[in-house]
Amino acid sequence: MQIINSLIPIFAVIGLGMLLRKREFLTKESTQAFNQFAYFFALPLFLFYKLATASGSGSQVDSMVFTLIAAVAATGGVAWLAGYVFKIPFASRGSMLQASFRGNLAFIGLPLVLFLIADLPLEQKSAFESAVLLTMTPVVLFYNVGSVVALAAYNENTQHSFSYRHMFINLLQNPIIWACIAGGAFQYFRWHVPTPVLHICEIIGASAFAIALIGIGSQLISIPASNAWQATVLPTVIKCIVCPVLCWVIGRSVGLAGLELQAILILSATPTAVSSFVLADQMNGDADLAAATVVVCTAFSFVTLSGVLLLT
């Protein structure tokens, strides 16, 4: 029942985005506008609003953060080792690495978790939302740093493409991180957010997931991924299977159970983020491999996310 109520709606909206792009209702320019609006405005305002108005974050945030970051880091280690064992070409290894550990937390993982807790009492739901959002913040930071380092380390012209200054500027310009920090500060210090500001955040934030998921679908059907399908098997298996398995082992070892463990498993099993293709293309990585992995991993994640919902 959770699959029908929570997972199918998300992939149905992604499918709608693919259909709209195929029918040319959406263009490359309109898709970029959708993605930019969702990333820079709608989702940050949603995250800030939810965190600033949450009643509390619960007592499991530290364990959830540790579990997810440890699982992602361990997954990166597995991917790095697999790159040598399976003799992945040097120029493709950075793209393979980031595709193996960088998940789409904000646009697939978060709405799925929110659907999952929709029937909880309001106070418990608010506290759990806050815990999940606070968990995501350091992980998003970890994703950005890890992806840049991976692509910089495994690149034929590393010295020309890598810039610490550019990396830190990208991190400082990440609106999702700042929205979570600001919302967490308002919650922690019990600062009052003016009612008109809350209403603006609520109105714009309500569009975040619909626009983002349509944008993902539209972008998936348009990325050039025709010649790299076989190479996607390794990062897809690592991202969709190895990562959640490691997350379960680590989560159980630190005492996570119930809804907290299920939420962390969902976040760990999310498919490779679409932004990994953009970053690989910008840093002279294997853009074809990155693009193909996004498509294959997104499709395969329906199976693994269904398994997470059933098993937990």
Order of alpha helices (4+ residues) and beta strands (2+ residues): alpha-alpha-alpha-alpha-alpha-alpha-alpha-alpha-alpha-alpha-alpha-alpha-alpha-alpha-alpha-alpha-alpha
